[in-house]
Amino acid sequence: MDCKNPLFIGVDIGREHDLTVIWLIEQVGGVNFTRRVIELSKQTFDAQEQTLYELLQLPAVRRCCIDQSGLGRQFAERAARKFGAYRVEGISFTTSTKEELAYPVRSAFEDPTIKVPFSNAVRADLRGVRKEVTGSGHIRFAGERNRYGHCDRFWALALALHAAKKPASGAITNPKKIHYGPNINTLTPGRRVFIPRTLQSRPRLGYFET
């Protein structure tokens, strides 16, 4: 992947019952464009690490946030040791951290500052996370289990957006200079064209640009 703008990664870890989802976004100014969504089902940790490390080796990757709850702790520690703690951060899922992660996802769609694939699985996961109030008055975010998983894509995206919170310099700093659309003939002089690419789904590998 040849990219000069900052890239950020979010990783939600699963093993037997849930997917491991790796979400890669490219930040152009304040807009985050999804570049890759990788879904790994019942893969060994070695295979999952190999897939993630291929992305972390990209020079444009600025930061990666990994779910280090339970099975993910060793996964996050090994990645941080290999690529540096300044690039890889483990995030423990607690009630407070889930709240901190969930609200920016909603805000990103309201602004809007996020572009995601058009897929039923992504749509189901984004809609599947619910805010609940406990009997003691505390707020918690719970993901429903559906035919596509357990809202793993939502949390991978949330982690990617969390990784991108700190601004980083890139090749393009103003998204207004990008024409987002397929018709290059209507391009205003001085603006760069961004043509949405098709994201194809492949078994066990997720969505890839074509």
Backbone as a chain_set.jsonl record, in Angstrom:
{"seq": "MDCKNPLFIGVDIGREHDLTVIWLIEQVGGVNFTRRVIELSKQTFDAQEQTLYELLQLPAVRRCCIDQSGLGRQFAERAARKFGAYRVEGISFTTSTKEELAYPVRSAFEDPTIKVPFSNAVRADLRGVRKEVTGSGHIRFAGERNRYGHCDRFWALALALHAAKKPASGAITNPKKIHYGPNINTLTPGRRVFIPRTLQSRPRLGYFET", "coords": {"N": [[0.852, -1.193, 0.0], [0.769, 2.053, -1.035], [1.071, 4.928, 0.481], [1.023, 8.257, 1.534], [-0.14, 9.801, 3.403], [-1.052, 10.009, 6.927], [-1.554, 6.902, 8.582], [-3.734, 4.926, 10.598], [-4.439, 2.397, 13.022], [-6.825, 0.119, 14.327], [-7.461, -2.563, 16.516], [-9.454, -5.222, 17.332], [-9.544, -7.927, 19.403], [-10.125, -11.391, 18.973], [-10.816, -14.953, 19.216], [-11.851, -17.79, 19.473], [-14.775, -17.678, 19.524], [-15.36, -15.105, 18.675], [-14.618, -12.631, 16.141], [-11.357, -11.517, 15.102], [-10.711, -8.276, 14.344], [-9.179, -6.018, 12.205], [-8.788, -2.697, 11.654], [-8.05, -0.28, 9.34], [-7.33, 3.085, 8.845], [-6.99, 6.027, 6.852], [-5.869, 9.25, 7.375], [-6.921, 12.307, 6.279], [-6.468, 15.479, 6.634], [-9.019, 16.346, 8.74], [-10.586, 14.19, 8.164], [-11.336, 10.76, 8.11], [-10.556, 8.076, 6.187], [-11.572, 4.85, 5.443], [-9.332, 2.325, 4.73], [-8.754, -0.342, 4.814], [-10.334, -3.279, 5.984], [-9.886, -5.977, 7.913], [-10.843, -9.206, 8.607], [-10.524, -11.83, 10.792], [-11.13, -15.134, 11.413], [-11.139, -17.54, 13.853], [-8.38, -17.875, 13.711], [-4.928, -18.66, 14.329], [-2.87, -17.122, 16.872], [-0.359, -16.527, 15.932], [-0.81, -16.31, 13.183], [-2.542, -14.137, 13.195], [-0.891, -12.152, 14.243], [1.043, -11.984, 12.214], [-0.479, -10.938, 10.121], [-1.209, -8.419, 11.179], [1.349, -7.296, 11.595], [2.288, -6.923, 9.025], [0.934, -4.655, 8.277], [1.772, -2.823, 10.23], [4.366, -2.447, 9.513], [4.281, -0.627, 7.495], [5.466, 2.508, 6.473], [3.864, 4.783, 6.788], [2.16, 4.348, 8.909], [1.122, 5.657, 11.876], [0.11, 5.219, 14.461], [-1.189, 2.614, 16.523], [-3.897, 1.091, 18.085], [-4.715, -1.432, 20.334], [-7.002, -3.833, 21.494], [-6.488, -4.912, 24.613], [-7.689, -6.509, 26.447], [-8.087, -9.447, 28.307], [-7.379, -12.039, 26.177], [-5.969, -10.383, 24.499], [-3.84, -9.079, 25.749], [-1.14, -10.136, 25.772], [-0.789, -10.114, 23.047], [-0.858, -7.363, 22.425], [1.336, -6.471, 23.938], [3.495, -7.798, 22.73], [3.449, -6.689, 20.165], [3.952, -3.998, 20.767], [6.503, -4.209, 21.818], [7.918, -4.987, 19.558], [7.465, -2.972, 17.635], [7.543, -0.607, 18.972], [6.545, 1.308, 21.785], [5.583, 3.829, 21.374], [4.226, 3.69, 19.037], [2.432, 1.596, 19.224], [-0.28, 0.904, 21.243], [-1.794, -0.587, 24.005], [-5.174, -1.099, 24.912], [-7.255, -1.421, 27.605], [-10.404, -2.857, 27.919], [-12.801, -1.393, 29.699], [-15.656, -0.257, 31.605], [-15.492, 2.544, 31.618], [-13.513, 3.097, 29.654], [-14.709, 2.014, 27.374], [-16.848, 3.75, 27.105], [-15.459, 6.081, 26.533], [-14.396, 5.379, 24.081], [-16.64, 4.837, 22.486], [-18.342, 7.112, 22.092], [-16.919, 8.95, 20.322], [-17.175, 7.572, 17.885], [-19.847, 7.829, 17.154], [-19.904, 10.628, 16.954], [-18.168, 10.984, 14.802], [-19.655, 10.112, 12.639], [-21.743, 11.904, 12.683], [-20.553, 14.334, 12.091], [-19.728, 14.882, 9.174], [-16.887, 12.769, 9.685], [-15.809, 10.4, 8.887], [-15.318, 7.7, 6.654], [-16.719, 4.724, 5.669], [-16.867, 1.198, 4.693], [-19.483, 0.03, 2.481], [-21.365, -2.286, 3.692], [-23.297, -5.044, 4.875], [-22.448, -6.302, 7.196], [-20.766, -4.445, 8.499], [-22.611, -2.388, 8.888], [-24.478, -3.666, 10.566], [-22.934, -4.115, 12.867], [-22.307, -1.501, 13.639], [-24.788, -0.569, 14.349], [-25.367, -2.258, 16.384], [-24.301, -1.772, 18.895], [-25.273, -0.749, 22.027], [-26.267, 1.819, 24.294], [-26.589, 1.494, 27.704], [-28.221, 1.917, 30.848], [-27.301, 1.125, 34.049], [-28.651, -0.443, 37.038], [-27.598, 0.973, 39.131], [-27.256, 3.409, 38.072], [-25.135, 3.851, 36.386], [-23.518, 4.227, 33.178], [-23.207, 1.985, 30.495], [-21.785, 0.35, 27.629], [-22.99, -2.015, 25.469], [-22.61, -4.723, 23.238], [-24.651, -6.309, 20.891], [-25.05, -9.745, 19.952], [-24.932, -10.866, 16.687], [-25.667, -12.216, 13.396], [-23.308, -11.668, 12.157], [-21.347, -11.461, 14.0], [-20.021, -10.157, 17.08], [-20.293, -7.373, 17.28], [-17.688, -6.7, 16.706], [-16.437, -5.258, 14.686], [-17.266, -2.658, 15.156], [-15.849, -1.978, 17.511], [-13.222, -2.227, 16.643], [-13.109, -0.166, 14.753], [-13.611, 1.971, 16.505], [-11.292, 1.888, 18.066], [-9.393, 2.479, 16.107], [-10.092, 5.119, 15.467], [-9.568, 6.248, 17.925], [-6.83, 5.927, 17.991], [-6.157, 7.774, 16.097], [-6.596, 10.231, 17.222], [-4.713, 12.151, 17.986], [-3.378, 14.735, 16.052], [-1.598, 14.302, 12.988], [1.024, 15.042, 10.676], [0.7, 15.134, 7.111], [0.535, 14.289, 3.578], [-1.621, 15.606, 2.383], [-3.384, 18.211, 3.779], [-5.796, 19.435, 3.93], [-9.023, 18.488, 3.612], [-10.872, 19.681, 1.939], [-9.68, 20.1, -0.415], [-9.942, 17.839, -1.798], [-11.669, 16.089, -4.248], [-14.404, 14.241, -3.807], [-15.579, 11.76, -5.467], [-16.714, 10.037, -8.493], [-16.56, 11.41, -10.907], [-14.268, 12.809, -12.724], [-14.229, 14.824, -14.555], [-15.591, 16.983, -13.604], [-13.934, 18.191, -11.898], [-12.654, 20.747, -9.914], [-10.195, 23.167, -10.739], [-7.011, 22.825, -9.188], [-7.75, 21.1, -7.189], [-7.483, 17.868, -5.738], [-8.295, 14.569, -6.865], [-10.35, 12.176, -5.352], [-11.231, 8.976, -5.71], [-13.712, 6.832, -4.817], [-13.074, 3.504, -3.916], [-13.817, 0.094, -4.726], [-14.674, -2.189, -2.213], [-13.876, -5.398, -1.734], [-15.045, -8.472, -0.409], [-13.317, -11.116, 1.106], [-12.982, -14.539, 2.01], [-12.156, -14.997, 5.382], [-10.325, -12.954, 5.27], [-11.389, -10.453, 5.084], [-12.177, -7.091, 4.003], [-11.009, -5.655, 1.024], [-9.35, -3.129, -0.899], [-10.015, -2.594, -4.362]], "CA": [[0.0, 0.0, 0.0], [1.55, 3.266, -1.179], [0.28, 5.99, 1.099], [1.859, 9.281, 2.151], [-0.881, 10.393, 4.512], [-0.967, 9.189, 8.139], [-2.421, 5.733, 8.733], [-3.98, 4.538, 11.986], [-4.972, 1.038, 13.081], [-7.518, -0.35, 15.515], [-7.518, -4.033, 16.51], [-10.291, -5.877, 18.338], [-9.021, -9.289, 19.431], [-10.993, -12.542, 19.221], [-10.087, -16.207, 18.98], [-12.713, -18.927, 19.168], [-16.17, -17.343, 19.245], [-15.463, -13.781, 18.065], [-13.637, -12.288, 15.12], [-10.355, -10.481, 15.279], [-10.916, -7.305, 13.271], [-8.138, -4.997, 12.078], [-9.376, -1.601, 10.868], [-7.019, 0.674, 8.934], [-7.862, 4.332, 8.299], [-6.065, 7.054, 6.388], [-6.359, 10.547, 7.819], [-6.677, 13.429, 5.379], [-6.996, 16.565, 7.431], [-9.827, 15.806, 9.825], [-11.454, 13.134, 7.652], [-10.715, 9.44, 8.172], [-11.023, 7.201, 5.12], [-11.247, 3.436, 5.662], [-8.505, 1.766, 3.657], [-8.798, -1.806, 4.852], [-10.945, -3.951, 7.125], [-9.476, -7.376, 7.849], [-11.562, -10.032, 9.57], [-9.877, -13.126, 10.977], [-11.995, -16.021, 12.184], [-10.524, -18.755, 14.372], [-6.989, -17.947, 13.269], [-3.956, -18.718, 15.408], [-2.316, -15.822, 17.193], [0.773, -16.299, 15.026], [-1.361, -15.833, 11.915], [-3.079, -12.797, 13.425], [0.25, -11.246, 14.379], [1.649, -11.799, 10.909], [-1.347, -10.035, 9.362], [-1.075, -7.073, 11.739], [2.708, -6.788, 11.417], [2.432, -6.46, 7.638], [0.445, -3.28, 8.24], [2.603, -1.991, 11.095], [5.624, -2.188, 8.814], [4.096, 0.481, 6.563], [6.053, 3.729, 7.051], [2.854, 5.81, 7.061], [1.4, 4.037, 10.126], [1.548, 6.5, 12.997], [-0.279, 4.694, 15.774], [-2.081, 1.457, 16.516], [-4.478, 0.786, 19.394], [-5.115, -2.839, 20.367], [-7.771, -4.306, 22.647], [-5.625, -5.796, 25.386], [-8.464, -7.226, 27.453], [-8.025, -10.907, 28.218], [-6.454, -12.649, 25.231], [-5.213, -9.392, 23.744], [-2.743, -8.447, 26.487], [0.145, -10.566, 25.236], [-0.788, -9.671, 21.653], [-0.49, -5.946, 22.422], [2.684, -6.323, 24.476], [4.464, -8.252, 21.724], [3.473, -5.702, 19.087], [4.615, -2.796, 21.282], [7.922, -4.518, 21.956], [8.507, -5.105, 18.23], [7.351, -1.752, 16.832], [7.713, 0.564, 19.822], [5.374, 1.705, 22.564], [5.079, 5.098, 20.862], [3.366, 3.388, 17.877], [1.435, 0.58, 19.586], [-0.817, 1.102, 22.588], [-2.827, -1.519, 24.442], [-6.308, -0.468, 25.582], [-8.069, -2.373, 28.364], [-11.824, -2.536, 27.83], [-13.544, -1.258, 30.936], [-16.855, 0.553, 31.392], [-15.104, 3.927, 31.317], [-12.804, 3.195, 28.377], [-15.679, 1.78, 26.308], [-17.588, 4.998, 26.93], [-14.543, 7.012, 25.875], [-14.22, 4.933, 22.696], [-17.89, 4.749, 21.73], [-18.907, 8.413, 21.721], [-16.307, 9.517, 19.115], [-17.675, 6.904, 16.676], [-21.091, 8.522, 16.816], [-19.574, 11.986, 16.525], [-17.531, 10.92, 13.488], [-20.702, 9.98, 11.626], [-22.568, 13.096, 12.711], [-19.836, 15.515, 11.617], [-19.144, 13.55, 9.271], [-15.438, 12.74, 9.483], [-15.408, 9.012, 8.685], [-15.842, 6.995, 5.488], [-16.643, 3.289, 5.958], [-17.377, 0.357, 3.592], [-20.913, -0.279, 2.408], [-21.544, -3.724, 3.873], [-24.294, -5.38, 5.901], [-21.768, -6.655, 8.441], [-20.348, -3.201, 9.157], [-23.825, -1.677, 9.302], [-25.055, -4.373, 11.708], [-22.095, -3.893, 14.041], [-22.428, -0.109, 14.064], [-26.095, -0.409, 14.979], [-25.562, -3.259, 17.426], [-23.806, -1.341, 20.206], [-26.319, 0.011, 22.707], [-25.964, 2.445, 25.583], [-27.519, 1.046, 28.726], [-28.034, 2.487, 32.186], [-27.416, 0.058, 35.041], [-29.51, -0.15, 38.168], [-26.93, 1.947, 39.997], [-27.184, 4.685, 37.378], [-23.939, 3.955, 35.552], [-23.704, 3.988, 31.746], [-22.318, 1.002, 29.892], [-22.05, 0.074, 26.228], [-23.037, -3.461, 25.238], [-22.79, -5.096, 21.837], [-25.476, -7.495, 20.691], [-24.489, -10.759, 19.058], [-25.751, -11.029, 15.493], [-25.157, -13.219, 12.453], [-21.989, -11.263, 11.674], [-20.373, -11.456, 15.088], [-20.382, -9.546, 18.358], [-19.955, -5.952, 17.131], [-16.223, -6.592, 16.716], [-16.043, -4.214, 13.744], [-17.476, -1.375, 15.828], [-14.774, -1.668, 18.449], [-11.99, -2.033, 15.87], [-13.187, 1.198, 14.233], [-13.463, 2.882, 17.646], [-9.879, 1.904, 18.431], [-8.675, 3.187, 15.05], [-10.359, 6.549, 15.651], [-8.842, 6.634, 19.138], [-5.422, 6.034, 17.603], [-5.997, 8.947, 15.226], [-7.022, 11.436, 17.931], [-3.656, 13.144, 17.931], [-3.135, 15.075, 14.652], [-0.292, 13.985, 12.413], [1.201, 15.72, 9.395], [0.626, 14.229, 5.965], [0.713, 14.879, 2.273], [-2.733, 16.519, 2.158], [-3.819, 18.65, 5.099], [-7.12, 20.037, 3.85], [-9.894, 17.603, 2.846], [-11.645, 20.431, 0.967], [-8.957, 20.056, -1.678], [-10.182, 16.536, -2.419], [-12.975, 15.891, -4.881], [-14.827, 12.887, -3.46], [-16.579, 11.343, -6.444], [-16.169, 9.33, -9.639], [-16.535, 12.208, -12.122], [-13.078, 13.647, -12.723], [-14.432, 15.932, -15.476], [-16.141, 18.119, -12.868], [-12.939, 18.559, -10.898], [-12.257, 22.142, -9.868], [-8.732, 23.315, -10.805], [-6.324, 22.945, -7.914], [-8.208, 20.09, -6.227], [-7.096, 16.494, -6.054], [-9.451, 13.702, -6.985], [-10.402, 10.94, -4.565], [-12.239, 8.108, -6.303], [-14.021, 5.711, -3.918], [-12.748, 2.203, -4.483], [-14.68, -1.01, -4.333], [-14.116, -3.056, -1.189], [-14.343, -6.755, -1.946], [-14.932, -9.347, 0.753], [-12.685, -12.406, 0.857], [-13.11, -15.389, 3.197], [-11.173, -14.942, 6.457], [-9.393, -11.85, 5.086], [-12.095, -9.192, 5.219], [-12.458, -6.245, 2.862], [-9.812, -5.105, 0.407], [-9.558, -2.223, -2.018], [-9.734, -3.096, -5.692]], "C": [[0.883, 1.236, 0.0], [0.725, 4.435, -0.673], [1.211, 6.966, 1.797], [1.152, 9.993, 3.298], [-0.822, 9.479, 5.724], [-2.001, 8.065, 8.156], [-2.539, 5.396, 10.213], [-4.724, 3.211, 12.01], [-5.684, 0.801, 14.405], [-7.691, -1.855, 15.418], [-8.378, -4.523, 17.663], [-9.974, -7.371, 18.291], [-10.106, -10.316, 19.745], [-10.2, -13.808, 18.95], [-11.041, -17.318, 18.563], [-14.099, -18.502, 18.708], [-16.325, -16.013, 18.51], [-14.36, -13.572, 17.036], [-12.522, -11.424, 15.7], [-10.504, -9.552, 14.085], [-9.82, -6.252, 13.34], [-8.674, -3.924, 11.138], [-8.297, -0.557, 10.603], [-7.666, 1.908, 8.332], [-6.715, 5.241, 7.872], [-6.662, 8.404, 6.755], [-5.935, 11.633, 6.837], [-7.3, 14.651, 6.033], [-7.755, 15.975, 8.601], [-10.75, 14.701, 9.393], [-10.702, 11.817, 7.616], [-11.356, 8.519, 7.135], [-10.612, 5.757, 5.428], [-10.477, 2.91, 4.468], [-8.512, 0.234, 3.651], [-9.503, -2.263, 6.126], [-10.636, -5.435, 6.974], [-10.17, -8.14, 8.97], [-10.929, -11.416, 9.616], [-10.724, -13.978, 11.899], [-11.247, -17.301, 12.554], [-9.114, -18.973, 13.836], [-6.066, -18.02, 14.481], [-3.419, -17.317, 15.683], [-1.109, -15.505, 16.319], [0.28, -15.742, 13.693], [-1.907, -14.416, 12.057], [-1.947, -11.78, 13.542], [0.891, -10.963, 13.027], [0.84, -10.807, 10.062], [-1.205, -8.598, 9.857], [0.305, -6.487, 11.457], [2.951, -6.311, 9.998], [1.952, -5.021, 7.5], [1.332, -2.357, 9.077], [3.947, -1.664, 10.457], [5.507, -1.051, 7.803], [4.623, 1.767, 7.193], [5.016, 4.77, 7.454], [2.054, 5.55, 8.331], [1.966, 4.821, 11.299], [1.268, 5.85, 14.348], [-1.269, 3.561, 15.609], [-2.58, 1.215, 17.931], [-5.08, -0.614, 19.356], [-5.9, -3.127, 21.64], [-6.902, -5.294, 23.415], [-6.371, -6.478, 26.534], [-8.313, -8.723, 27.242], [-6.945, -11.4, 27.264], [-5.542, -11.638, 24.54], [-4.012, -8.814, 24.448], [-1.386, -8.844, 25.925], [0.304, -10.107, 23.787], [-0.307, -8.223, 21.571], [0.941, -5.737, 22.908], [3.742, -6.716, 23.453], [4.577, -7.249, 20.575], [4.197, -4.431, 19.523], [6.119, -3.011, 21.406], [8.616, -4.54, 20.59], [8.534, -3.773, 17.478], [7.443, -0.468, 17.659], [6.43, 0.979, 20.508], [4.795, 3.025, 22.089], [4.168, 4.882, 19.656], [2.236, 2.433, 18.235], [1.02, 0.777, 21.035], [-1.9, 0.066, 22.879], [-3.911, -0.787, 25.211], [-7.121, -1.549, 26.29], [-9.528, -1.934, 28.309], [-12.458, -2.558, 29.221], [-14.792, -0.425, 30.625], [-16.491, 1.975, 30.969], [-14.403, 4.047, 29.971], [-13.74, 2.918, 27.199], [-16.506, 3.035, 26.037], [-16.734, 6.016, 26.184], [-14.35, 6.667, 24.402], [-15.493, 5.069, 21.871], [-18.399, 6.103, 21.25], [-18.254, 9.029, 20.482], [-16.765, 8.846, 17.816], [-18.957, 7.587, 16.219], [-20.802, 9.919, 16.285], [-18.971, 12.003, 15.124], [-18.548, 10.808, 12.369], [-21.585, 11.223, 11.579], [-21.875, 14.273, 12.048], [-19.918, 15.793, 10.104], [-17.639, 13.604, 8.964], [-14.925, 11.319, 9.301], [-16.069, 8.469, 7.431], [-15.632, 5.504, 5.726], [-17.185, 2.498, 4.776], [-18.888, 0.205, 3.648], [-21.063, -1.789, 2.509], [-22.553, -3.959, 4.989], [-23.638, -5.672, 7.248], [-21.35, -5.407, 9.208], [-21.561, -2.455, 9.683], [-24.439, -2.331, 10.542], [-24.252, -4.122, 12.979], [-22.223, -2.465, 14.563], [-23.75, 0.136, 14.785], [-26.268, -1.292, 16.204], [-25.084, -2.855, 18.804], [-24.815, -0.397, 20.837], [-25.802, 0.61, 24.012], [-27.031, 2.033, 26.582], [-27.193, 1.723, 30.052], [-28.283, 1.379, 33.199], [-28.327, 0.497, 36.179], [-28.921, 0.875, 39.109], [-26.738, 3.293, 39.312], [-25.967, 4.876, 36.507], [-24.272, 3.625, 34.092], [-22.721, 2.923, 31.276], [-22.746, 0.758, 28.456], [-21.926, -1.429, 25.993], [-23.304, -3.724, 23.766], [-23.623, -6.36, 21.724], [-24.78, -8.474, 19.756], [-25.452, -10.962, 17.904], [-25.103, -12.051, 14.563], [-23.752, -12.913, 11.962], [-20.93, -11.267, 12.762], [-20.925, -10.788, 16.328], [-19.961, -8.077, 18.378], [-18.445, -5.721, 17.178], [-15.737, -5.469, 15.797], [-16.206, -2.833, 14.369], [-16.282, -1.033, 16.696], [-13.431, -1.518, 17.741], [-11.958, -0.623, 15.286], [-12.99, 2.211, 15.357], [-12.001, 3.004, 18.067], [-9.039, 2.638, 17.389], [-8.866, 4.699, 15.182], [-9.646, 7.077, 16.893], [-7.359, 6.811, 18.82], [-5.159, 7.306, 16.816], [-6.328, 10.256, 15.939], [-5.968, 12.533, 17.883], [-3.348, 13.444, 16.461], [-1.718, 14.726, 14.233], [-0.187, 14.652, 11.058], [1.185, 14.71, 8.266], [0.765, 14.982, 4.658], [-0.373, 15.894, 1.966], [-3.263, 16.92, 3.525], [-5.204, 19.26, 5.098], [-8.032, 19.169, 3.002], [-10.741, 18.34, 1.828], [-10.97, 20.444, -0.399], [-9.134, 18.727, -2.4], [-11.571, 16.518, -3.015], [-13.375, 14.444, -4.637], [-15.934, 12.471, -4.42], [-15.933, 10.744, -7.67], [-15.978, 10.192, -10.877], [-15.377, 13.184, -12.102], [-13.246, 14.862, -13.62], [-14.975, 17.175, -14.776], [-15.166, 18.647, -11.835], [-12.565, 20.034, -11.015], [-10.742, 22.242, -9.934], [-8.121, 23.523, -9.425], [-6.755, 21.95, -6.874], [-7.77, 18.712, -6.695], [-8.328, 15.62, -6.052], [-9.3, 12.494, -6.067], [-11.545, 10.11, -5.12], [-12.493, 6.951, -5.352], [-13.756, 4.384, -4.593], [-13.705, 1.146, -3.971], [-13.967, -1.861, -3.285], [-14.712, -4.441, -1.363], [-14.094, -7.592, -0.7], [-14.308, -10.671, 0.332], [-12.751, -13.237, 2.137], [-11.892, -15.26, 4.116], [-10.215, -13.763, 6.333], [-10.072, -10.494, 5.12], [-12.249, -8.435, 3.925], [-11.173, -5.62, 2.353], [-10.177, -4.158, -0.708], [-9.251, -2.926, -3.324], [-9.696, -1.932, -6.655]], "O": [[1.661, 1.446, 0.931], [-0.214, 4.875, -1.336], [2.087, 6.56, 2.561], [1.786, 10.708, 4.074], [-0.566, 8.285, 5.574], [-3.161, 8.257, 7.792], [-1.59, 5.552, 10.982], [-5.54, 2.931, 11.132], [-5.216, 1.221, 15.464], [-8.031, -2.373, 14.354], [-8.072, -4.272, 18.828], [-10.123, -8.004, 17.246], [-10.903, -10.132, 20.665], [-9.052, -13.749, 18.509], [-11.03, -17.738, 17.406], [-14.556, -18.907, 17.639], [-17.31, -15.811, 17.8], [-13.323, -14.236, 17.056], [-12.727, -10.695, 16.67], [-10.43, -9.994, 12.939], [-9.565, -5.669, 14.394], [-8.978, -4.197, 9.976], [-7.703, -0.017, 11.537], [-8.468, 1.796, 7.404], [-5.628, 5.223, 8.45], [-7.831, 8.667, 6.474], [-4.746, 11.847, 6.597], [-8.517, 14.836, 5.989], [-7.202, 15.19, 9.372], [-11.621, 14.294, 10.163], [-9.564, 11.758, 7.149], [-12.549, 8.224, 7.203], [-9.432, 5.48, 5.648], [-10.922, 3.037, 3.327], [-8.302, -0.397, 2.615], [-9.295, -1.704, 7.202], [-11.075, -6.073, 6.017], [-10.088, -7.76, 10.138], [-10.815, -12.09, 8.591], [-11.004, -13.591, 13.034], [-10.785, -18.042, 11.687], [-8.708, -20.098, 13.545], [-6.395, -17.494, 15.545], [-3.504, -16.433, 14.831], [-0.862, -14.342, 16.0], [0.876, -14.818, 13.14], [-1.755, -13.592, 11.155], [-2.038, -10.677, 13.003], [1.242, -9.82, 12.732], [1.403, -9.952, 9.378], [-1.093, -7.669, 9.057], [0.42, -5.31, 11.117], [3.739, -5.39, 9.783], [2.494, -4.255, 6.703], [1.61, -1.229, 8.67], [4.59, -0.687, 10.84], [6.521, -0.561, 7.305], [4.268, 2.087, 8.327], [5.259, 5.561, 8.366], [1.336, 6.437, 8.792], [3.131, 4.669, 11.666], [2.087, 5.922, 15.264], [-2.079, 3.548, 14.682], [-1.788, 1.142, 18.87], [-5.858, -0.942, 18.459], [-5.507, -2.712, 22.731], [-6.615, -6.386, 22.925], [-5.752, -6.966, 27.48], [-8.402, -9.207, 26.113], [-5.753, -11.209, 27.505], [-4.469, -11.995, 24.053], [-3.219, -8.115, 23.816], [-0.564, -7.976, 25.629], [1.402, -9.754, 23.357], [0.547, -7.894, 20.748], [1.674, -4.92, 22.352], [4.766, -6.045, 23.323], [5.672, -6.992, 20.075], [4.962, -3.851, 18.752], [6.91, -2.108, 21.133], [9.779, -4.152, 20.483], [9.496, -3.473, 16.771], [7.422, 0.631, 17.106], [5.361, 1.0, 19.897], [3.633, 3.321, 22.368], [3.416, 5.783, 19.283], [1.182, 2.465, 17.6], [1.857, 0.811, 21.937], [-2.814, -0.126, 22.077], [-3.615, 0.05, 26.063], [-7.616, -2.48, 25.654], [-9.851, -0.786, 28.614], [-12.624, -3.615, 29.828], [-14.957, 0.055, 29.504], [-17.112, 2.54, 30.068], [-14.661, 4.989, 29.221], [-13.587, 3.522, 26.137], [-16.824, 3.345, 24.889], [-17.227, 6.727, 25.308], [-14.162, 7.555, 23.571], [-15.429, 5.383, 20.683], [-18.843, 6.222, 20.108], [-18.968, 9.589, 19.65], [-16.746, 9.477, 16.759], [-19.125, 7.886, 15.037], [-21.384, 10.344, 15.287], [-19.227, 12.922, 14.345], [-18.34, 11.339, 11.278], [-22.122, 11.554, 10.522], [-22.55, 15.137, 11.489], [-20.18, 16.948, 9.77], [-17.185, 14.369, 8.113], [-13.746, 11.05, 9.532], [-17.241, 8.743, 7.171], [-14.507, 5.062, 5.958], [-17.89, 3.057, 3.935], [-19.494, 0.245, 4.719], [-20.905, -2.496, 1.513], [-22.65, -3.171, 5.929], [-24.182, -5.342, 8.302], [-21.553, -5.317, 10.419], [-21.54, -1.944, 10.803], [-24.869, -1.636, 11.462], [-24.829, -3.936, 14.051], [-22.245, -2.238, 15.773], [-23.825, 0.943, 15.711], [-27.205, -1.104, 16.98], [-25.416, -3.514, 19.79], [-25.17, 0.628, 20.256], [-25.013, -0.003, 24.732], [-28.226, 2.2, 26.338], [-26.042, 2.055, 30.333], [-29.35, 0.766, 33.207], [-28.719, 1.661, 36.268], [-29.654, 1.574, 39.809], [-26.139, 4.208, 39.878], [-25.776, 5.953, 35.941], [-25.185, 2.848, 33.81], [-21.54, 2.961, 31.623], [-23.912, 0.932, 28.104], [-20.893, -2.033, 26.281], [-24.111, -3.045, 23.131], [-23.338, -7.363, 22.38], [-24.015, -8.075, 18.878], [-26.642, -11.201, 18.111], [-24.102, -12.674, 14.917], [-23.077, -13.785, 11.416], [-19.744, -11.095, 12.478], [-22.124, -10.837, 16.602], [-19.361, -7.596, 19.339], [-17.982, -4.675, 17.635], [-14.743, -4.807, 16.094], [-15.388, -1.942, 14.142], [-15.758, 0.078, 16.626], [-12.583, -0.752, 18.198], [-10.923, 0.043, 15.313], [-12.28, 3.201, 15.181], [-11.529, 4.095, 18.385], [-8.087, 3.336, 17.735], [-7.916, 5.466, 15.028], [-9.176, 8.215, 16.911], [-6.714, 7.732, 19.32], [-4.058, 7.854, 16.866], [-6.337, 11.306, 15.297], [-6.298, 13.711, 17.754], [-3.083, 12.52, 15.692], [-0.771, 14.839, 15.011], [-1.19, 14.815, 10.363], [1.605, 13.566, 8.438], [1.075, 16.173, 4.643], [-0.099, 16.931, 1.361], [-3.562, 16.055, 4.348], [-5.738, 19.574, 6.162], [-7.85, 19.106, 1.786], [-11.289, 17.706, 0.926], [-11.597, 20.756, -1.411], [-8.562, 18.505, -3.467], [-12.542, 16.892, -2.356], [-12.767, 13.525, -5.186], [-17.101, 12.798, -4.203], [-14.732, 10.915, -7.881], [-15.305, 9.767, -11.816], [-15.485, 14.268, -11.528], [-12.503, 15.835, -13.484], [-14.841, 18.288, -15.286], [-15.533, 19.462, -10.989], [-12.202, 20.506, -12.093], [-10.054, 21.48, -9.255], [-8.635, 24.285, -8.606], [-6.2, 21.934, -5.775], [-7.7, 18.435, -7.892], [-9.291, 15.886, -5.333], [-8.24, 11.87, -6.017], [-12.706, 10.501, -5.01], [-11.586, 6.159, -5.098], [-14.176, 4.169, -5.73], [-14.319, 1.295, -2.914], [-12.798, -2.21, -3.449], [-15.911, -4.638, -1.165], [-13.075, -7.446, -0.026], [-14.711, -11.273, -0.663], [-12.592, -12.697, 3.232], [-10.75, -15.398, 3.678], [-9.366, -13.579, 7.206], [-9.389, -9.472, 5.181], [-12.431, -9.036, 2.865], [-10.355, -5.124, 3.126], [-11.186, -4.346, -1.388], [-8.342, -3.752, -3.396], [-9.471, -2.126, -7.849]]}, "num_chains": 1, "name": "protein.A"}
